[in-house]
């Protein structure tokens, strides 16, 4: 690709907003290890046409973590005045969140607020310049502080203030919340207050997002790109601005996210430093009513992009049944005498836990996804969404057409994208047995209606 070749930027359909979201550069040091990688990411952003309405940097702009205030300020000055000098911040505003590399004690919080004095001062009384909100016509963006020293430091965040801001701006058509730490673990990298927000605080935080109809929580911190859905709210994580030395090369890459919101929902493209779109999503999925879905058979594709929705109905096996696996549906391997099922969905254990496994190739152990438990001996009617474009977050479930989607719990850095083309389905069994031991199992399928306009 030519160095300055334009990259098609996302545009809202009708009224809406387009933005760039990225994070984790750990730069700010002249000639430092991440200066060149951040420059390459920024070069790709400059090639977007049209340019976004604004930029969000979700923390760890600089390496920080120093007790020398003069050194910390010098890092910020280099990052803002040299590394980001390409950006006209009066035409395209740049918003920031606090993070573990930049606001790690009281001194660094003070420096953050002073150096970034263009940020609004409308946060909690003890977090002025650290947490804030921005209203852009029908869009509300709330920036939370997930390193609040007044609450205990890293992994702690104010939820009462967030609730009050979302209540005050209830009329906003689209609501986004931005913070540095994820709420839900990413790629199996879990650690209370280190990898993600403290568990109990995180549960309250997500309750607030769900109750106010927030579209997405944008975050960073884990060196990856990841998307999950929980109770209908997206968690989109981008931490690929420049810090490459700890990114697993087989699954992750340096990138930024070009994102658009409008009355159809949210769309994004994940674009690497060469300008190539590596991942994309339109949310929510556009599905026909489940009453119109047809019986799953060997003509039903698992699409390369977009999603396959499945309605699974039946009566669960009775209390006291063995906890051996029971198959709801499976994709058999090309050689059933050797291969594990590339994709298996069923029930495991005496608790009848909804479980999926994905196997990336012969001789490889399957990765596991877990959902709710079914009631023994009772009828069930649940829906699954299989989405290759969502990585490990792309195995989802809900109760009915009116329910909200949630990603199954997983500890994998990849998802359905590792599967070969699906040419055959098995319902209620595998090539090696594991039959469903309940009654009246039925599986119907519906394909997402994909719009090719400005995907």
C-alpha positions in Angstrom: 0.0 0.0 0.0 1.3 3.4 -0.8 2.3 5.4 2.3 -0.3 8.1 1.9 -3.1 6.2 0.2 -6.5 7.2 1.6 -8.5 5.0 3.8 -12.3 5.1 3.6 -13.6 6.4 6.8 -16.9 5.5 8.3 -19.8 7.9 8.0 -23.0 7.9 9.9 -26.1 7.0 8.0 -28.1 10.3 8.2 -27.6 12.2 11.4 -24.9 10.7 13.7 -21.3 10.9 14.7 -18.0 9.4 13.5 -14.9 9.0 15.8 -11.6 7.3 16.3 -11.0 5.4 19.4 -7.6 4.0 20.5 -5.4 3.6 23.5 -2.2 2.4 25.1 0.9 3.9 23.5 3.2 4.2 26.6 5.2 6.7 24.7 6.2 10.3 25.5 10.0 9.6 25.5 12.0 11.0 22.5 13.5 8.0 20.7 11.6 5.6 23.1 10.6 2.1 22.2 7.0 3.0 21.2 7.4 6.4 19.5 7.7 4.8 16.0 4.8 2.5 16.5 2.5 5.2 17.7 3.6 7.4 14.7 2.6 4.6 12.3 -0.8 4.3 13.9 -1.3 8.0 13.8 -0.2 8.1 10.1 -3.0 5.6 9.3 -5.5 7.8 11.2 -4.5 10.8 9.1 -5.3 8.9 5.9 -9.0 8.5 6.9 -11.3 10.2 4.5 -13.4 11.7 5.8 -11.7 12.5 9.0 -13.6 11.7 12.3 -15.6 14.3 14.3 -13.4 13.7 17.3 -10.8 11.3 18.8 -10.8 9.4 22.0 -7.6 8.2 23.6 -8.5 5.7 26.3 -5.3 6.1 28.5 -1.7 5.2 28.8 -0.6 7.9 26.3 2.8 8.0 28.0 5.0 5.6 29.9 4.5 7.7 33.1 4.9 5.8 36.4 7.6 8.1 37.7 7.9 9.9 41.0 9.7 12.8 39.2 7.1 15.5 38.4 9.4 17.3 36.0 10.0 14.0 34.1 6.2 13.3 34.0 5.5 16.7 32.6 8.2 16.4 30.0 6.7 13.1 28.8 3.3 14.8 28.4 4.8 17.8 26.5 6.6 15.5 24.1 3.4 13.4 23.5 1.2 16.4 23.0 3.6 18.8 21.2 5.6 16.4 19.1 3.9 13.0 18.7 0.4 14.5 18.3 1.4 17.7 16.6 -0.2 16.4 13.4 -3.7 16.8 14.9 -5.5 20.2 14.8 -7.2 19.8 18.1 -9.4 22.9 17.5 -11.0 21.2 14.5 -10.9 17.6 15.8 -11.1 17.5 19.6 -9.1 14.9 21.5 -10.5 13.5 24.7 -8.7 11.4 27.2 -9.3 9.0 30.1 -7.2 8.5 33.2 -5.1 5.3 33.4 -2.7 3.3 35.4 0.4 4.8 33.6 -0.8 8.4 33.9 -2.8 8.8 37.1 -1.2 6.5 39.6 -1.0 8.9 42.6 -2.1 12.3 43.8 0.8 14.1 42.0 0.1 12.4 38.7 -3.6 13.2 38.9 -2.8 16.8 39.4 -0.4 16.8 36.5 -3.0 15.1 34.3 -5.7 17.7 35.1 -3.2 20.6 34.5 -1.6 19.4 31.3 -5.0 18.4 29.8 -6.7 21.6 30.9 -8.9 21.6 27.8 -11.0 18.8 29.3 -14.4 19.8 30.9 -14.5 20.3 34.6 -17.9 18.7 35.2 -17.0 15.5 37.1 -17.3 14.5 40.7 -16.1 17.2 43.2 -12.9 15.3 44.0 -12.2 14.3 40.4 -12.4 17.6 38.5 -10.4 17.2 35.2 -10.2 13.4 35.8 -13.8 12.3 35.1 -16.2 14.4 32.9 -18.8 14.3 30.3 -19.3 15.7 26.8 -22.6 16.4 25.0 -22.4 16.6 21.2 -26.0 17.2 20.0 -27.8 13.9 20.5 -24.7 12.1 21.6 -23.5 11.9 25.3 -20.0 10.6 26.0 -19.1 10.1 29.7 -15.4 9.6 30.6 -15.0 7.8 33.9 -11.9 7.6 36.1 -11.0 3.9 36.8 -8.0 4.8 38.8 -9.6 7.1 41.4 -7.2 7.6 44.3 -10.0 9.0 46.4 -11.7 5.6 46.1 -8.7 3.5 46.6 -6.7 3.7 43.4 -6.5 1.4 40.3 -9.6 -0.6 39.5 -12.0 1.7 41.4 -14.6 4.0 39.8 -17.4 6.3 40.8 -20.8 4.9 39.9 -23.2 7.3 41.7 -21.9 10.2 39.6 -22.2 8.2 36.4 -25.8 7.3 37.2 -26.6 11.0 37.9 -25.0 12.2 34.6 -26.9 9.5 32.6 -30.1 10.5 34.3 -29.6 14.2 33.6 -29.0 13.4 29.9 -31.7 10.8 29.5 -32.8 12.6 26.3 -29.5 11.8 24.5 -30.2 9.4 21.6 -26.9 7.7 21.9 -24.9 7.2 25.1 -21.3 6.0 25.3 -19.2 5.6 28.4 -15.4 5.5 28.2 -12.8 4.3 30.8 -9.4 2.7 30.9 -10.0 -0.6 32.6 -12.4 -3.2 31.2 -15.3 -4.4 33.4 -15.4 -7.9 32.0 -12.2 -10.0 31.6 -10.6 -10.1 28.2 -8.8 -13.1 26.7 -8.9 -14.9 30.0 -6.7 -12.2 31.6 -8.6 -11.7 34.8 -7.4 -10.0 37.9 -9.5 -7.9 40.3 -8.4 -4.2 40.3 -5.5 -5.0 38.0 -6.9 -6.5 34.8 -10.4 -5.1 35.3 -12.4 -2.9 37.6 -13.1 -4.4 41.1 -15.7 -7.1 40.8 -18.5 -5.6 43.0 -17.9 -2.1 41.7 -17.9 -3.5 38.2 -21.3 -5.2 38.7 -22.8 -1.9 40.0 -21.2 0.0 37.1 -22.7 -2.4 34.5 -26.1 -2.2 36.1 -26.0 1.6 35.6 -25.1 1.2 31.9 -27.9 -1.3 31.3 -30.5 0.7 33.1 -29.8 3.8 31.1 -29.6 2.1 27.7 -25.9 2.9 27.1 -24.8 1.5 23.7 -21.2 0.7 24.5 -18.5 1.0 27.1 -15.2 1.8 25.4 -12.0 0.8 27.2 -8.4 -0.2 26.9 -5.6 -1.6 29.3 -5.3 -5.2 27.9 -3.1 -5.2 24.9 -5.6 -6.5 22.4 -8.7 -5.7 20.5 -11.8 -7.3 21.9 -15.6 -7.0 21.8 -18.2 -8.6 24.1 -21.8 -8.0 24.8 -23.4 -8.2 28.3 -27.1 -7.7 28.8 -27.3 -5.8 25.5 -24.4 -3.4 26.2 -21.1 -3.7 24.2 -17.7 -3.7 25.8 -15.2 -2.6 23.1 -11.6 -2.7 24.1 -8.8 -1.2 22.0 -5.2 -1.1 23.3 -3.1 -1.2 20.1 -1.9 2.4 19.6 1.7 1.6 20.0 2.7 -0.7 22.8 3.6 -3.8 20.9 6.2 -5.6 22.9 3.7 -7.6 25.0 1.1 -8.2 22.3 0.8 -11.9 21.2 1.6 -11.7 17.5 -0.5 -14.7 16.6 -3.8 -13.0 17.7 -3.2 -9.3 18.2 -1.9 -6.3 16.2 -1.4 -2.5 16.4 -4.6 -0.7 15.4 -7.2 2.0 15.9 -11.0 1.8 15.8 -13.0 3.9 13.4 -16.5 4.0 14.9 -19.8 5.5 13.8 -23.1 5.8 15.6 -26.5 6.8 14.2 -30.1 5.7 14.5 -29.3 2.3 13.1 -26.9 1.6 16.0 -23.1 1.3 16.2 -20.6 0.3 13.5 -16.9 0.0 13.6 -13.8 -1.0 11.7 -10.6 -2.1 13.4 -7.8 -0.8 11.1 -4.1 -1.8 11.4 -1.1 0.4 10.7 -1.0 -0.5 7.0 -4.6 0.7 6.6 -6.1 -2.7 6.3 -9.5 -3.4 8.0 -8.9 -6.5 10.2 -12.3 -6.7 12.0 -15.7 -5.0 11.7 -19.1 -5.1 13.3 -22.6 -3.6 13.0 -24.6 -3.7 16.2 -27.3 -4.6 17.0 -27.7 -7.5 14.5 -30.6 -7.2 12.1 -32.5 -10.5 12.5 -35.9 -11.6 11.2 -38.4 -12.7 13.9 -37.6 -16.1 15.2 -41.0 -17.3 14.0 -39.7 -17.0 10.5 -36.5 -19.0 11.0 -36.2 -22.3 9.2 -35.1 -25.7 10.5 -31.3 -26.0 10.7 -30.0 -28.3 8.0 -26.9 -28.9 5.9 -27.8 -25.9 3.6 -27.5 -23.5 6.5 -24.2 -21.6 6.3 -22.1 -20.2 9.1 -21.4 -16.9 7.3 -17.9 -15.5 6.9 -19.3 -12.2 8.0 -22.5 -11.4 9.8 -24.2 -13.9 12.1 -26.2 -17.0 12.3 -28.9 -17.0 14.9 -30.3 -20.3 16.3 -33.4 -21.0 18.3 -33.0 -24.2 20.4 -36.1 -25.7 22.0 -36.8 -28.8 24.0 -37.3 -30.4 27.4 -34.2 -30.8 29.5 -33.2 -34.2 31.0 -34.5 -35.0 34.4 -33.1 -34.5 37.9 -30.5 -37.2 38.7 -29.4 -37.7 35.1 -25.7 -38.3 34.6 -23.6 -35.1 34.1 -22.1 -36.4 30.9 -22.2 -34.0 28.0 -25.4 -33.7 25.9 -25.2 -32.4 22.4 -27.6 -29.7 21.2 -25.8 -29.1 17.9 -22.4 -29.7 16.4 -20.2 -29.2 13.4 -18.4 -32.5 12.7 -14.7 -32.6 11.7 -13.6 -33.4 8.2 -12.2 -36.7 9.5 -14.6 -37.9 12.3 -12.3 -40.7 13.2 -9.6 -38.2 14.3 -11.0 -34.7 14.7 -12.9 -33.3 17.6 -16.0 -31.4 16.5 -14.7 -27.9 15.4 -17.8 -26.5 17.0 -19.9 -28.2 19.7 -22.8 -26.7 21.7 -24.5 -28.6 24.4 -25.1 -29.1 28.1 -22.5 -30.2 30.6 -22.5 -31.4 34.2 -25.5 -32.1 36.6 -26.3 -28.4 36.5 -27.0 -28.6 32.7 -24.7 -25.7 31.9 -25.0 -24.3 28.4 -21.5 -24.9 27.0 -19.8 -24.4 23.7 -16.4 -25.7 22.5 -14.3 -24.5 19.5 -11.3 -26.5 18.3 -8.8 -24.7 16.1 -7.3 -27.7 14.5 -6.4 -31.4 14.8 -4.5 -32.3 17.9 -5.4 -29.0 19.6 -7.4 -28.8 22.9 -10.8 -27.2 22.6 -11.5 -23.8 24.1 -14.6 -23.5 26.3 -17.5 -21.0 26.5 -20.1 -21.1 29.3 -23.6 -19.7 29.7 -26.6 -20.2 32.0 -27.8 -23.4 33.6 -31.1 -25.1 32.5 -33.7 -26.4 34.8 -33.8 -30.2 34.9 -36.9 -31.7 33.5 -38.2 -28.3 32.3 -39.0 -27.0 28.9 -36.4 -24.5 27.5 -36.4 -22.1 24.6 -33.2 -20.1 24.1 -31.5 -18.3 21.2 -27.8 -18.4 20.3 -25.9 -16.0 18.0 -22.8 -17.3 16.2 -20.8 -14.3 15.0 -17.4 -14.8 13.3 -16.6 -11.1 13.4 -16.7 -10.8 17.1 -13.7 -13.0 18.1 -14.1 -14.7 21.5 -17.2 -12.6 22.2 -19.0 -14.0 19.2 -20.8 -16.8 20.9 -23.9 -15.2 22.5 -27.3 -16.1 23.9 -30.6 -14.6 24.9 -34.0 -15.8 26.1 -36.3 -14.6 23.3 -36.6 -12.0 20.4 -37.2 -9.3 23.0 -34.3 -10.3 25.2 -30.8 -8.8 25.3 -27.8 -10.6 24.0 -24.9 -11.6 26.2 -21.6 -13.2 25.3 -20.9 -16.6 26.8 -18.0 -16.5 29.3 -14.7 -17.5 27.9 -10.9 -17.4 28.4 -9.9 -17.6 24.8 -8.1 -15.0 22.6 -10.0 -16.2 19.5 -13.4 -17.3 18.5 -15.4 -18.7 15.6 -13.1 -17.0 13.1 -10.7 -20.1 13.4 -13.4 -22.4 11.9 -13.2 -23.7 8.4 -16.3 -23.3 6.2 -19.2 -25.2 7.7 -20.7 -27.8 5.4 -22.6 -30.0 7.8 -24.6 -29.8 11.0 -25.6 -32.5 13.5 -28.5 -31.9 15.9 -28.8 -33.8 19.2 -25.6 -35.9 18.7 -22.0 -36.0 17.5 -20.2 -38.5 15.4 -19.0 -40.0 18.6 -22.2 -40.0 20.6 -22.9 -37.5 23.4 -26.7 -37.5 22.6 -29.2 -35.1 24.0 -31.0 -37.0 26.7 -34.0 -34.7 27.1 -37.0 -34.6 24.7 -38.4 -32.8 21.7 -35.2 -31.1 20.6 -35.7 -28.6 17.8 -33.2 -26.2 16.2 -34.2 -23.4 13.8 -31.9 -20.9 12.2 -32.0 -17.3 10.9 -29.3 -15.3 9.1 -28.5 -11.7 9.9 -29.6 -9.2 7.3 -26.4 -7.4 6.4 -26.4 -3.9 4.9 -23.5 -3.4 2.5 -23.8 0.4 2.7 -20.9 1.9 4.5 -20.2 -1.3 6.5 
